[in-house]
Amino acid sequence: MISGTVFHGSRMPLGLWFRAIWWMTNQKQGVSALGLKRALGLGSYHTAWLMLQKLRRSMVRPGRDLLTGEVEVDETFLGAPKPGKPGRGAEGKELVVIAVEVNEKKIGRIRMNWVPDASGPTLLGFVERNVKSGSLIITDGWKSYNGLSKNGYKHRRIPGESVGVAELLPHVHRVAGLLKRWILGTLHGGIDKQKHIDRYLNEYVFRFNRRTSGSRGLLFCRLIENAVAIDGESYKKITRR
């Protein structure tokens, strides 16, 4: 019954998993492992953390639609301020690339992933995995985006010196700011850095793209649908990097 799903191999009863999913989707800003432990009366923080990590992976629907139309793309850093080289060459922080659909000057759907660097192959690969070919990609003047036009995209570059930082790519910068606020508020700044950062980003994208939904029940059903469509992971696989 649960073979081939996120629940495969779990010793927790399905009823408890469903309670966890309901609690997770019913909290508008998300939930921490400590919050889930308290809500469900779990015996350990570790159990709550593991359940959340599996559910965060399930927040990406297999075969989900690509972004399309007008899409802003930029990178942001996560982590506390540290001395050293600023900008894309900064060390000690985690680099996240963000894509934001812009529909009549309003934010539509988003995508985001942790990336090891801001090189051309890395950033172009992110765009190809998340944005439909033929879309208009809007970026700053960073040279790594130069190959977009040769890879089937329309590309508009906005030189950074032409406008202020906040005006350069306003939609993607707003999403980046909201992401950082969510990490500080809900997760208290703790995202386990590289090892699990994409799982937290999955959760943020899932919530953000359904921010206008008036039904928590629909979110609950959507997450269960995703969970039964994704293979389960062992504890060793989740903790291995």
N, C-alpha and C positions, 0 to 999 in steps of 0.2 A: 504493500500500500504506500509506504513512504520511500521505497527504493527509488533512487534517481532524483530525489528532491533534497532541498536544504535540510530537511528533518532526518535524512538517512543517517543511521548510526547513533542518533541521539538517545540518551537514556531518559530524557524528559518527556512526560506524556504530552500528547498533541494538545490537550486542553490547556496546558500551561503555555505552550507555544502560542496558541491563539490568544491567550490573555496578554502575552508579551507583545504580540503584533497589534492588538487593540490599543494597549497602553502607548506603544510607540507612535502609532498613527493618530491617536487622540490628543497627543500633546503638540500643540501648534509649533512650538520651537524645538521639539525633539526631547530626548531624554538621555541622561548619562547612565553608565552602568550602576552607579550607586543609587540613582533614582529608581531604576528598574528593580534592583535588589530589594529595596524597601517596599516598592509597590506590590511586588509578587510574594514577598516574604521568603525570598530565596536564601539558602544557607550560606552562600559565599558570593563575594564580589566577582570572583573568577567566572562562575557560572553565568552571571548576568552579562559580563563583558563578552564571553564567548557567544552567547545568544545574539547579542547586538551586532557583533561582527558578522555573523552569518546572515542576519537580516539585512544589514547594510549592503552586503554583496547582492542580495536579492532585489535591491531597489533599482537595478538596471535591467530593464526588460529585454530579453533576447530579441534581436532583430528590430530594435526600436528605430523609428524614423529619423533620418538625418535632418539637421537644421537646413533651412533654405531661405532664399531671398537675400536680404541685406543682413550681413553678419559682422559684428565687430569682434576682433580677436586681439588679445593682449595677454601679458603675463603679470603675475603679482607674486610677492614673497610672503610666506607665512613664517612667523617666529618673532621672538623679541628682538628689539634693536641691538645690533652688535657693532663694535668698531671694525674698521676695515674698508675695503673697496666698496663703493656704493654701486647701485644699478644692477645690470644683468650679470656682472661679474662678482657680486657679493657672495661671501662665504658664510656658512653657519646658518643659513636659512633654507627653507624648502620652496622650490620654484613650482608654481601652478599656472598652467595656461588655461584661459577662459574664452569661450565663444558665446556671444549673445546675439540672438535674433532681434532685429529692430523692425517693428511693424508700425508704420506711421508715427515715428519718433517715440514709440512705447516699447518697453522691454517685453519680448516674447519668451520663447524657450531658451534654456542655457545648457551648456556642456562644460565640464572642466576635468582636468587630470593633472596629477603630479608628473613633472618631467625632470629628467636628470640634468638638462642644460637647455640653452636657448639657441641651439644650432639650427641650421636650415633643415636637415633631415628630420630632426625631432619635431619642430614646429609644423612643418609641412605634413608630416605623418599624422599629427593630431588633427589638422584641418581635414585631411582626406578621410579619416575615420569618423568624423563628426559632422561634416558639412557637405551637402550635395553639390556635385560638380555643376558648374555654371552659375553658382551663386556669386554675389558681390561680397568680397572680403575687404573690410576696412581695417587697416593697421596703422601704426606709427611708421617711422622711417627705418626701423630696424632691418638691417641687410638680410637677415635670415628669412624674411618673408618674400624676397625678390623672386623666388621660383614659383609663386602662386599662379601667375599668368600662364606659365608654360605647363601647368598641371591641370588646366581646364577650368580655372576660376577667373572671374573678373576681379581686378585688384585696384583698390584706391588707397594710396599712401598719403598720410597727413603728417608732414614734417613737424617734429616736436617743437621747433623754435617758432612756428607760425602762430601758435595759440598757447594758452596756459595748460598745465597738466590736467586740470579738472575738465577742461573743454575739449581736450584732444579726442578722447574716446569716452564720452560721458556715460554711456550705458554700461559698458564693461567695467568702468571704474566704480560705478555705483554697486554693481553686483559684487565686485571684489571687496568693497567696504562692508557690505552686508554680510558676506561670508566671514570676514574677520570678527565682526561683532557677534555672529552666531557662535563661533568657536570660543570666544571669550565668555559669552553669557551662558550657553548651554553646556559646553564641555570644559569650561573654566580654563581654556587655553591648552588643554591636553589633547593632542592628536597623534601621539606615538610616532611622530615624524614620518620618515619614508616608508617604514614597514607597513603601516595600515592607512596612510593618509588618503588613498583613493577610496577606501570604504566610507570614510567620513564625507568625502566629496560626493560620493554616490547618494548619501542621505540628504545632503544639502540640495543637490540637483532635483532629487525626487520631490522634496517638499516645495522647492521654489517653483517648479514647473506645474505644481498643483495648488498653488497659493490661492487661486480664485475659487477652488472647490468649496461648496457649502456643506458637503457631506463627508463626515469622518468615516462613515460606513463604506463609502466608495473607495476611499484610500485603503481601508482595511482589506476589502476584497481584492484590490489591485495588488497589494503586497503578497497576499496569499497566492494569487495567480502566478506571480513571478516566482515565489518560493517553490512551487511545485514544478516549475519549468526549468529549474537550475539544479545541477548536480550538487550534492552535499560535499563538505570539506571536513577533513579530519583536523583535530587540534594542531597536529604537527605541521600540516600544510598551511594553516592560518598563521602560525607563528614563525614559519620559515620564510626567509627572504634571500 
